[in-house]
Amino acid sequence: MPCSDTVKRPASGARRGESFLELLPVGVFFVDARWVIGQWNGKMAEWTGIKTEEALGRREPLSILGLRG
């Protein structure tokens, strides 16, 4: 029997997985190999007061969060 479920795709221009991160009840961010922030979900913005647009592209996420690495 064929499955009738459909997969909802992210909105146009959204990166893969970005919509899923916004659904999580926890703060999530990702950095690349150079420690540049590439993802910062809405819960991180809410908890830190740092808007997603301000966090993306910044380096050294621990210092942004007030932590020492």
C-alpha positions in Angstrom: 0.0 0.0 0.0 1.5 3.4 -1.0 2.2 5.9 1.7 0.1 9.0 1.4 2.3 11.1 3.8 4.0 14.1 2.2 7.2 15.7 3.2 6.9 19.4 3.9 9.8 21.3 2.3 11.4 24.3 3.9 10.3 27.7 2.7 12.0 29.0 -0.4 15.5 30.2 0.4 15.7 28.3 3.7 18.6 25.9 4.3 18.0 22.2 4.8 17.1 21.5 8.4 16.6 25.1 9.3 12.8 24.7 9.8 13.4 21.7 12.1 15.7 23.7 14.3 13.1 26.3 14.9 10.7 23.7 16.2 13.1 22.5 18.9 12.4 23.7 22.5 16.1 24.1 23.1 18.8 26.5 21.9 20.9 25.1 19.0 23.7 26.6 17.1 26.3 25.1 14.7 29.8 26.3 13.8 32.0 25.3 10.9 35.7 24.2 11.1 36.8 27.8 11.6 34.3 28.3 14.5 32.1 30.6 12.4 28.5 30.4 13.4 26.4 29.1 10.5 23.1 28.3 12.3 21.5 29.9 15.3 17.9 29.0 16.1 15.1 31.2 17.6 15.5 29.7 21.1 19.2 30.7 21.2 18.1 34.2 20.2 15.5 34.3 22.9 17.8 33.0 25.6 20.8 35.1 24.8 19.2 38.3 23.4 21.4 38.0 20.3 19.4 38.0 17.1 20.0 35.3 14.6 21.1 37.8 12.0 23.7 39.2 14.5 25.0 35.8 15.4 25.4 34.3 11.9 28.9 34.7 10.5 30.5 35.6 13.8 33.5 33.8 15.2 34.2 32.4 18.7 30.7 31.4 19.8 31.8 30.8 23.4 32.8 34.4 23.9 29.5 35.5 22.4 27.8 33.4 25.1 30.1 34.8 27.8 32.0 31.5 28.2 35.6 30.8 28.0 36.9 28.0 25.7 
